[in-house]
């Protein structure tokens, strides 16, 4: 089974279109999104519709929970971030809001895969430290021993972790970085962000995983960054949010 895995689209239509074109060429068996389709970007309606039309299965991110009221937007401390969430909320159709509200927090498959937004143990956890990775690997081994690979998003940084190592320097590699996994290990893998990359590479990130060959490919796709920035500026978003898109941070 071949999986295309997308995370953190964040209403960036230009980035999503570039990635979906690459996904179409790759011809995966399934497309999975790891949450946060909305927020930050200026095209929430178009992005939610595009993912729906692709028949992708997905999970609920923190931005979906803010937008649908499952989590109070008052918990968002930054005014610029809150403004983009309110922008998405105010533009999405009722049917789109219902779809987002009904997304599960996790998806597990029969071939040993788990898909989450934050981490296996907490949907809001940011996996940013070595200790957090190790604790979550141990959590998986103790509570879900059948899971071979857990794919997660939320940090916007591509990463691959085992019980002994964390690799997160994929921005220095070519547009396709191929990694052969080992069947005996437990992995945490972040495909990176489609619409808000934060590893100092502005290209949209996604991953392709072959469960038969046990191979993951970290992929990047160039897209019209300036076009996405113009949409954000026209929507009245904070200039810092607009500029960071071109910096990949």
C-alpha positions as CSV (number, residue, x, y, z in Angstrom):
1,X,0.0,0.0,0.0
2,X,1.3,3.4,-1.0
3,X,0.3,6.4,1.1
4,X,0.6,10.1,0.2
5,X,0.8,12.0,3.5
6,X,0.1,15.7,3.8
7,X,0.2,17.9,6.9
8,X,-0.5,21.5,7.9
9,X,-1.9,22.9,4.6
10,X,-3.1,26.0,6.5
11,X,-5.3,27.4,3.7
12,X,-2.4,27.8,1.3
13,X,-4.0,27.0,-2.0
14,X,-1.0,27.6,-4.2
15,X,1.1,25.1,-2.1
16,X,-1.7,22.6,-2.0
17,X,-2.2,22.7,-5.8
18,X,1.5,22.0,-6.3
19,X,1.5,19.1,-3.9
20,X,-1.7,17.6,-5.2
21,X,-0.2,17.7,-8.8
22,X,2.8,15.8,-7.5
23,X,0.6,13.4,-5.6
24,X,-1.4,12.7,-8.8
25,X,1.8,11.7,-10.6
26,X,2.9,9.5,-7.7
27,X,-0.4,7.5,-7.9
28,X,-0.7,6.5,-4.3
29,X,-3.4,4.1,-3.0
30,X,-4.5,6.4,-0.3
31,X,-4.1,10.1,0.6
32,X,-4.0,11.1,4.3
33,X,-3.9,14.6,5.8
34,X,-2.8,15.1,9.3
35,X,-4.9,18.1,10.2
36,X,-4.7,21.9,10.1
37,X,-6.1,22.4,6.7
38,X,-7.1,25.9,7.7
39,X,-5.7,28.9,9.5
40,X,-2.8,31.2,8.6
41,X,-3.5,31.2,4.8
42,X,-6.2,33.1,2.8
43,X,-7.9,30.2,0.9
44,X,-9.7,28.0,3.5
45,X,-12.8,27.3,1.4
46,X,-10.8,26.3,-1.7
47,X,-8.4,24.1,0.3
48,X,-11.1,22.2,2.2
49,X,-13.0,21.6,-1.0
50,X,-9.8,20.4,-2.8
51,X,-8.9,17.9,-0.1
52,X,-12.5,16.7,0.0
53,X,-12.5,16.2,-3.8
54,X,-9.3,14.2,-3.6
55,X,-11.1,11.7,-1.3
56,X,-8.3,12.0,1.3
57,X,-8.9,10.7,4.8
58,X,-7.9,13.0,7.5
59,X,-7.7,13.9,11.1
60,X,-8.5,17.0,13.2
61,X,-5.8,19.5,14.0
62,X,-5.8,22.2,16.6
63,X,-6.9,24.8,14.0
64,X,-9.9,22.8,13.1
65,X,-10.8,22.6,16.7
66,X,-10.4,26.3,17.2
67,X,-12.5,27.1,14.1
68,X,-15.4,24.7,15.0
69,X,-15.5,25.7,18.7
70,X,-14.3,22.3,20.0
71,X,-11.4,24.3,21.6
72,X,-11.9,27.9,22.7
73,X,-10.3,30.4,20.4
74,X,-9.6,32.4,23.6
75,X,-6.7,30.0,24.2
76,X,-4.9,31.5,21.2
77,X,-2.6,34.0,22.7
78,X,-1.3,35.7,19.6
79,X,-3.5,38.3,17.9
80,X,-2.1,37.7,14.4
81,X,-2.7,33.9,14.7
82,X,-6.2,34.4,16.1
83,X,-7.1,36.8,13.2
84,X,-6.3,34.1,10.6
85,X,-8.4,31.5,12.5
86,X,-11.3,33.9,12.6
87,X,-10.8,34.6,8.9
88,X,-11.1,30.9,8.1
89,X,-14.0,30.4,10.5
90,X,-16.0,33.3,9.0
91,X,-15.6,32.1,5.4
92,X,-16.1,28.3,5.6
93,X,-19.5,27.0,4.6
94,X,-21.7,25.2,7.2
95,X,-21.1,21.9,5.4
96,X,-17.3,22.4,5.6
97,X,-17.4,23.3,9.2
98,X,-19.4,20.2,10.0
99,X,-16.9,18.0,8.0
100,X,-14.0,19.5,10.0
101,X,-15.8,19.1,13.3
102,X,-16.3,15.4,12.6
103,X,-12.7,14.5,11.8
104,X,-11.2,12.0,14.2
105,X,-8.1,12.7,16.3
106,X,-6.3,9.6,15.1
107,X,-6.4,7.1,12.3
108,X,-4.9,3.6,12.7
109,X,-4.5,1.1,9.8
110,X,-4.2,-2.7,9.8
111,X,-0.6,-2.5,8.4
112,X,0.8,-0.9,11.5
113,X,0.4,2.8,10.8
114,X,-0.9,5.5,13.1
115,X,-1.8,9.0,11.9
116,X,-2.0,11.9,14.5
117,X,-1.6,15.7,14.5
118,X,0.5,16.5,17.6
119,X,1.8,13.3,19.1
120,X,0.6,9.7,19.9
121,X,-0.1,10.7,23.5
122,X,-1.5,14.2,23.0
123,X,-3.1,15.9,20.0
124,X,-1.6,19.3,21.0
125,X,1.9,18.2,21.9
126,X,4.8,19.7,19.8
127,X,7.5,17.2,19.2
128,X,10.5,19.5,19.3
129,X,13.0,18.0,21.7
130,X,14.9,14.7,21.8
131,X,13.2,13.9,25.1
132,X,9.7,14.3,23.7
133,X,10.5,12.0,20.8
134,X,12.0,9.3,23.1
135,X,9.0,9.5,25.5
136,X,6.5,9.1,22.7
137,X,8.5,6.2,21.2
138,X,8.3,4.5,24.6
139,X,4.6,5.4,24.8
140,X,3.9,3.7,21.5
141,X,5.8,0.6,22.5
142,X,3.9,0.3,25.8
143,X,0.4,1.2,24.6
144,X,0.3,0.4,20.9
145,X,2.9,-2.2,20.3
146,X,1.5,-3.1,16.8
147,X,2.3,0.4,15.5
148,X,5.4,0.4,13.3
149,X,5.2,4.0,12.0
150,X,3.3,7.0,13.5
151,X,3.0,10.0,11.2
152,X,2.4,13.3,12.8
153,X,2.4,17.0,11.9
154,X,1.9,20.2,14.0
155,X,5.6,21.3,14.1
156,X,5.8,22.1,10.3
157,X,9.3,20.5,10.3
158,X,10.1,17.2,8.5
159,X,11.6,14.7,10.9
160,X,12.2,11.0,11.4
161,X,12.8,9.5,14.8
162,X,13.6,6.1,16.3
163,X,14.5,5.1,19.8
164,X,18.1,6.1,19.2
165,X,18.1,9.0,16.7
166,X,16.2,12.0,15.4
167,X,16.9,13.3,11.9
168,X,15.4,16.7,10.9
169,X,17.8,18.1,8.3
170,X,15.8,17.1,5.2
171,X,15.8,20.7,3.9
172,X,19.5,20.2,3.0
173,X,18.7,17.2,0.9
174,X,17.3,17.0,-2.7
175,X,13.6,17.4,-3.5
176,X,13.2,13.7,-2.8
177,X,15.0,12.1,0.2
178,X,14.5,8.3,0.3
179,X,14.8,6.5,3.6
180,X,14.6,2.7,4.0
181,X,13.0,1.8,7.3
182,X,13.7,-1.3,9.4
183,X,10.8,-3.6,10.2
184,X,11.9,-4.2,13.8
185,X,11.9,-0.5,14.8
186,X,9.2,2.0,15.8
187,X,9.2,5.3,14.0
188,X,7.8,8.8,14.4
189,X,7.7,10.6,11.1
190,X,6.7,14.2,10.2
191,X,6.3,14.8,6.5
192,X,6.7,18.6,7.0
193,X,4.1,21.2,6.2
194,X,2.4,21.8,2.8
195,X,1.4,25.4,3.4
196,X,3.6,26.7,6.2
197,X,7.1,25.1,6.1
198,X,9.3,26.1,9.0
199,X,12.6,24.4,8.3
200,X,14.0,27.3,6.3
201,X,13.0,25.8,3.0
202,X,10.0,27.6,1.5
203,X,9.0,24.7,-0.8
204,X,5.9,22.7,0.2
205,X,6.6,19.5,2.0
206,X,4.9,16.1,1.9
207,X,5.8,12.4,2.1
208,X,5.2,9.2,0.2
209,X,5.2,5.9,2.2
210,X,5.3,2.4,0.7
211,X,4.2,-0.1,3.4
212,X,5.2,-3.1,1.4
213,X,8.7,-1.9,0.7
214,X,8.9,0.0,4.1
215,X,10.3,3.0,2.4
216,X,9.4,6.7,3.1
217,X,10.2,9.5,0.7
218,X,10.4,13.1,2.0
219,X,9.3,15.3,-1.0
220,X,9.3,19.0,-1.7
221,X,7.4,20.9,-4.3
222,X,8.1,24.4,-5.5
223,X,5.0,26.6,-5.7
224,X,3.9,30.2,-6.3
225,X,4.9,31.6,-2.9
226,X,4.5,35.2,-4.1
227,X,0.9,34.4,-5.1
228,X,0.1,33.0,-1.7
229,X,1.6,36.0,-0.1
230,X,-0.5,38.4,-2.2
231,X,-3.6,36.6,-1.1
232,X,-2.6,36.9,2.6
233,X,-1.8,40.6,2.2
234,X,-5.1,41.2,0.4
235,X,-6.8,39.5,3.3
236,X,-5.2,42.0,5.7
237,X,-3.0,39.5,7.6
238,X,-0.1,40.7,9.7
239,X,3.0,41.5,7.5
240,X,5.2,39.2,9.6
241,X,3.0,36.2,8.7
242,X,3.1,37.1,5.0
243,X,6.9,37.5,4.9
244,X,7.7,34.3,6.9
245,X,6.1,32.2,4.1
246,X,8.9,33.1,1.8
247,X,11.5,32.4,4.4
248,X,10.3,28.9,5.4
249,X,10.2,29.8,9.1
